[in-house]
Amino acid sequence: MPTKLQALEGRIRRIKAELNRLGELRPGVLSPQYNVCGTPGCRCKMTPPKKHGPYYQLSWSRKGKSATRFVRRTELQAVRGQIKTYQRLQQLIDDWIAASLEICDIKRQQAREN
C-alpha cells in the first residue's frame, strides 16, 4: 500500500502530465457590451432604448497592467475555450502547491523523528 508521501508524489506526476496536455489559454473575463450610436432617430435612442450589441469584450490584468480587447463573434467559442483552459491551469497549479506543501510537512516531520 502506498504511503501518503508516495500518493502525493503520484498526484504531482498526474498534475504535471495534465499540464503538458493543456492547449491554448488566455486569462480574462468575457463580458457582453451594449452601445448607443450617434445616429439621430436610431432605435438605440428610443424610450426604452434598444442598444446595439452585444459586442464581447475580454478584460484581464497581467504584470500589474490591465488590458481589454474586443472579441469578434466568430472568435467567441475559441476564446471561451482558452479562458476555460486558463482556469484549469490555475486549478492545477493550486493543487500542485497544496500537494507540495503536504510533502514538505511530511518530510519535515520525518526529519524530526530521525
C-alpha positions, 0 to 999 in steps of 0.5 A, spaced: 500 500 500 502 506 498 504 511 503 501 518 503 508 521 501 508 516 495 500 518 493 502 525 493 508 524 489 503 520 484 498 526 484 504 531 482 506 526 476 498 526 474 498 534 475 504 535 471 502 530 465 495 534 465 499 540 464 503 538 458 496 536 455 493 543 456 492 547 449 491 554 448 489 559 454 488 566 455 486 569 462 480 574 462 473 575 463 468 575 457 463 580 458 457 582 453 457 590 451 451 594 449 452 601 445 448 607 443 450 610 436 450 617 434 445 616 429 439 621 430 432 617 430 436 610 431 432 605 435 438 605 440 435 612 442 428 610 443 424 610 450 426 604 452 432 604 448 434 598 444 442 598 444 446 595 439 450 589 441 452 585 444 459 586 442 464 581 447 469 584 450 475 580 454 478 584 460 484 581 464 490 584 468 497 581 467 504 584 470 500 589 474 497 592 467 490 591 465 488 590 458 481 589 454 480 587 447 474 586 443 472 579 441 469 578 434 463 573 434 466 568 430 472 568 435 467 567 441 467 559 442 475 559 441 476 564 446 471 561 451 475 555 450 482 558 452 479 562 458 476 555 460 483 552 459 486 558 463 482 556 469 484 549 469 491 551 469 490 555 475 486 549 478 492 545 477 497 549 479 493 550 486 493 543 487 500 542 485 502 547 491 497 544 496 500 537 494 507 540 495 506 543 501 503 536 504 510 533 502 514 538 505 510 537 512 511 530 511 518 530 510 519 535 515 516 531 520 520 525 518 526 529 519 524 530 526 523 523 528 530 521 525 
